[in-house]
Amino acid sequence: MAKQRISIVGGGLAGLSAAFELTRTAELRERYEVTLYQMGWRLGGKCASGRDEFGRNVEHGLHIWFGYYENAFRLLRDVYQEWDPPEGQKIKSAEEAVRPQTFTPIGALEDGEPYFHRVSFPTNDELPGFGTANLSVWNSLVRIIQLFTSSYERALQSDEHLARREPQIRATIGQHSLLAALNKDPAQTASSESALRVGQYLRAVTEWSKHIDGDRVWSHFEEVQGIADALRESASALVGTSFAQTGTGNVLAQTLDVASALANGLITDLLLGERSIADLDRLDFRQWLLMHGAKEDSVHDSPALFALYDTMFQYPDGERGRASYGAGTAVQVVLRMLGTYQGALAWELQAGMGDVLVAPLFQVLKSRAVRFRFFHKLRNIDIDSDMTSIVRLHFDRQVNLRIDQDDYEPVRLCEGVLSWSAAPDWSVIEDGEMLKDAGVDLESHWCDQSVSSIAIQQGCDFDEAVLAIPLGAFKKLNPLAGPCCQLLKANERFRTMTERLPLVPSISVQVWSERALAELGWTAPKPAMVCAPQPLAVWGDMSQVLAYEPPTQAKSLHYFCDVLATQLYRRPPTDASVPEQGKRLATSLATRWFEKAMSVWPHAVLERGEFDWGVLFSPSNEKGQERLGSQVVRANVNPSDCCVASAAGTTAFRLRANESGFSHLFLCGSWINSGLNTECIEAAIMSGMQAARAISQDAVPVPGESFLHLEQESISPCDFIRAATLGMLSLRAL
């Protein structure tokens, strides 16, 4: 039988993972012939990185992997097991490519002044990527309770002043079964009242919660409700007391208040009520927490909540005043991130994302005979007269190559790692020097460079197509037509999805410093920090990447990122002024941040209170503020560079991989309904796996895709018991 021809449009991690799964085995490689079309000269999408003229790694932004990225870690491990690295390659295994980052401080304010709350998550002996994650709602909640209790106790142990302020709870021993964990002599204490410190109370909650069968939570109604009540009592004992008047005490009190509301909501809506994520996603996460008992101040001021929204960029149009995160999706992310992480909560890349994953993955796919067509920008998708099937894909060929397409080699060894370039290899492009001198950016939405057009026909050139480009690349943002205009006009569900899912532009800054982290005045461990002062609220010390960059005087390397409030991404592709406008905006914000918000680097401040620009390393040796020009400052306003927000009320409009509404067209990207509907590497890779499964019709599960997605097909006796239990809960609340 002839091979089935698959055309994948888009070389981000969604499209790459689809290609990887469609060619995973020799049998699959006999079934499918895969060709991937990519605008510009490199792969990776938002995870692309490249070497600039100084050999430095340049990223789209700061990429932190979380320990629940089961599919991302599996892909990474599989790639390194199969890859034949070139001679001189230093990173040769997944273990060398990404390593745990345990110190994750959260910024906060105390008396109007910024400070950071020390947060360190314990590591464990588990490893992500082996399919061993415990995806249980109850077990995840128990682990979160344990994490908070341990963090609470460590905070009090390190702060005697705070420990002296810790309040007590008048709890009746035996009131809840959970307090039996404290009963050394039940005969003496069963009816007496004892004053317990909040820490003791939380420890009792933690110990008792471990004894409840997570598969039959509904049958432990009294114990489960008792745990929820105990968490609420603990939070009430802290909020509004002198304990909460200190910075650390306030963070702990607000976090516990949010955690108690989370527990109550999980028990009521998910464990007993079995409400769907789409249903919960009608509300913003903060609204949902208020419904389940959280206090207004905690919801609107909690650094822990800000950290969640900041980490996931949940600000449509980059506007912080429009923060919105669907409650069901947010709950899912919190449970996965805190309750199921393996090894460590956070993991950091040791070199650029393009070096660590994308380049090896590219070479593995090439060895599997996947064909790559670089410099192909999707122009239009034609559909048939019935408006139910795609018939042609049109591309603009951006440049002509002096070599055969199959001979184009976009990666090279640089400082011990296989890398992409931050610019195309102009030497193999016809009129390359002229295009280079003209400043042509082949990855820009506002670049109309094209030498010819090509069209590939369904049934002749391809059998099935995968739309793997970012949502921003085809969402209707202005009156000009985009590549999917026929699809949008013909199918209401497809059009509604693109209309309802909001985009989030961002800012990214990389700076090289002539001083080490400690010399800049940072006295804590190496950080990956959220809720730092705006407009660069996310900061990571990425000095480990220097080992794979050319030797310089730089002693430390720092990545910053944040959302960017701008409508520039909506400007039509004919407005060539947008990239420069975005650059000026990002530079202005970065300059202001370094001048006004240097609480994290106190030794980089001059006596007059001004920022010492001399701490930045400049290859060109500029002076003063001009040194910022030698750093990397990006405004990610390309529509394809924008993230997709998981705003309240939007989940129901996401389509699955096989729900494009058109024959011969499948979908993948972090914007589809992958089961993990939040912008991240894991969601993108899951979507690619799902697109490959939809094409092959092989019943291959994708780990994590069904977590919290409860679909009941029949009613069992247990459902009647569960419904009765929920009724009891409702009456109790009244």
Secondary structure by P-SEA (a helix, b strand, c coil): cccbbbbbccccaaaaaaaaaaaccaaaaaabbbbbbbcccccccccbbbbccccccccccbbbbcccaaaaaaaaaaaaaaccccccccccccccccccccbbbbbbbcccbbbbcbbbbbbcccccccccccccaaaaaaaaaaaaaaaaaaaaaacaaaaaabbbbbcccccccccccccccccccccbbbbbcaaaaaaaaaaaaaaccccccccaaaaaaaaaaaaaaaaaacccccccccaaaaaaaaaaaaaaaaaaaaacccccccccccccccccaaaaaaaaccccccccccaaaaaaaaaaccccccccccccccaaaaaaaaaaaccccccccbbbbccccccccaaaaaaaaaaacccccccbbbcccccccccccccbbbbccccccccccccccccccccccbbbbcccccccccaaaaaaaacccccccccccccbbbbbbccccccbbbbccccccccccccccccaaaaaaccaaaaaaaaabbbbbbbbbbbbbccccccccccccccccccccccccccccccccccccccccccbbbbbbbbbbcccccccccccaaaaaaaaaaaaaaaaaaacccccccccccccccccccccccccccccccccccbbbbcccccccbbbbbccccccccccccccccccccccccccccccccccaaaaaaaaaaaaaaaaccccccccccccccccccccaaaaaaaaaaaaaaaaac
